[in-house]
Amino acid sequence: MQGPIPGFRLFLVIVLSIALVVLDARFGKLDTVRSSLGTSLSPVVWLGSVPDELTTWVKSLFITRDDLQAENETLQARLLILERRALKYAALSAENSRLRELLNASGVLDDRVIVAEIVGVSPDPFSHEVIINKGSRDGVQVGQAILDAFGLMGQVLSTSSFTSRVLLISDSSHAVPVEVNRNGLRAILLGNGDINNLELVHVPDTADIREGDMLVSSGLGGRFPKGYPVAEVASIEKEPGEQFIRISAKPRAHLSRSQMVLIVFQANVERREERLNDNLSDSDTDIDAVGSP
């Protein structure tokens, strides 16, 4: 007795396959069967990965001391690289904060300013000078005021093409005309060689001045622009019989810590120069007109 013909068997297989596909896709009837098959085949999958895991385990038994040392050195090198990058990111973050402080400071100024970086410090302990990375090619001139994000730092002492030397207000040869911001009392603020201390001189004992008063540049003499914070009164000493009182002030600028500074171009000075140039041009034009036939 013969079984079903081959064509009929193929037809049955196709019909059964279509029925299983429909049941799985439309009704999800085979999820349980699929899960059971996966569970029953797990040992087969595990046995298939045994040779590779066994090979790895055998190789780990034969790792030499040199290999471990080389791997340790590689990991240490990577750690140093990551630590250096972390330090660099910290420095960049600090520099970004300083630039934001300078941006906020320059936003309240009427004068034009440019940003410079301190690139050197005078090695002479009796001379308070720093070097900035802006020079005559950037328009910097002798006498220009230098500020950081907190107050007046000093003035340009000399320039070259690419750098300038700045005399700090704490230098013993430096003097700034200031006024008390509270009442307009004028005085002279002198440096005494102490980076954290200044002296306010020629103030009579009857003057209205208090500890904590803000000293700002008065603008007298035209050297420093008016209204920039310079120092804060720290202490007042009155001695009987003395005509003047001794006043110590603390600089507002971070003279020994600031990295970025502002170079001030006074707007009124630039306008005076422009008017002078315009007047000279007009005079030349008038001379030409008079001399022409």
Buried (B, 14 or more C-beta within 10 A) or exposed (E): EEEEEEEEEEEEEEEEEEEEEEEBEEEEEBEEEEEEEEEEEEEEEEEEEEEEEEEEEEEEEEEEEEEEEEEEEEEEEEEEEEEEEEEEEEEEEEEEEBBEBBEEBBEEBEBEBBBBBBEEEBEEEEBBBBBBBBBBEBEBEEEBBBBBBBBBBBBBBEBEEEBBBBBBBBBEEBBBBBBBBEEEBEBBBBBEEEBEBBBBBEBEEEBEBEEEBBBBBBBBEEBBBBBBBBBBBBEBEEEEEEEBBBBBBEBBBBBEEBEBBBBBBBEEBEEEEEEEEEEEEEEEEEEEEEEEE
